[in-house]
C-alpha cells in the first residue's frame, strides 16, 4: 500500500517506509496479530452473553510504562498475517456467535483493516465493528474508517499532558485525543442499544491511575460537558501493577476505594446517567489475556 511507504498514520508522523524499516510503533507493512478470541471482559453492552470477538493487534503507537499487554504492545509478540487471513478471522469469530468484531489497538493497521472491511462488511460480515483505541489518533486516519466502524471504544487517558509525557511517551495527548474523539462521535453519533447490546455509538473509558483521581475527574467533567448523556462513560478501577516501576512509586499499587469513589461521586454530582463502574475484583491479572503461539494459526 502506497500510504505505508511514508507512514503518517498516527500523531508520531514517523514518515518511514514500512516496507523497508520500522518507525515508533515497530509495525511493518503487514498486519501482525497476537491473539483473537471471544472476550467476556469488555463493558456488558459489548461483551453481552456470548462475548466480543476481539482481535489483539501487535505493536502500539504509545509506550505506556504500566501497560498490561506489554508482551504484544511493546515487545511486538504476534504473527504476521495476510489481509485475507484477517478477514477469515473476523468471519470465524462471527461464526462462533461473537456479538461484534473488536479491533484492539488497530491504529497502525488501518489501511489494511479498511481494505478488508470494505470487502466483507454488510455482506459476509453482519455484526457490528468495534474500534478499540487509545485515542492517540490522527483525524485523517479515523476518516478512513468512516462507515466501517459502528462502535468506538475509546480511552481518554490523561487531561494533564505532563502525565502523557511521563507515562506514555507522547506529547499533546489530550488535545490530540479529544480531537480524535470528536471525529469518532461525528461518525457514529448518539449510542443505540438493542436487547441490551450496543449497536452504534461511542464509549469513552477513563482508567483511574493511582494518585491521579483528580485528573480522572477533569476527564469526566470534560466528557459530560462536551457530549452530555449521548455517550457512555466507563469509569475503570482495573489498573493492575504488573511489573515494578522504579521511577514512579505510585504506579506500583492499585487504585484505592477512596480514589475510585471520589471520581464516581463527582460523575453522579455532574448528572452523568450513562456510565459503567467496576467492582474491586476487576483489578486482577486474571483479566489479562494469555498470549501464546497456539492462538493465531
Order of alpha helices (4+ residues) and beta strands (2+ residues): beta-alpha-beta-alpha-beta-alpha-beta-alpha-beta-alpha-beta-alpha-alpha-beta-beta-alpha-beta-alpha-beta
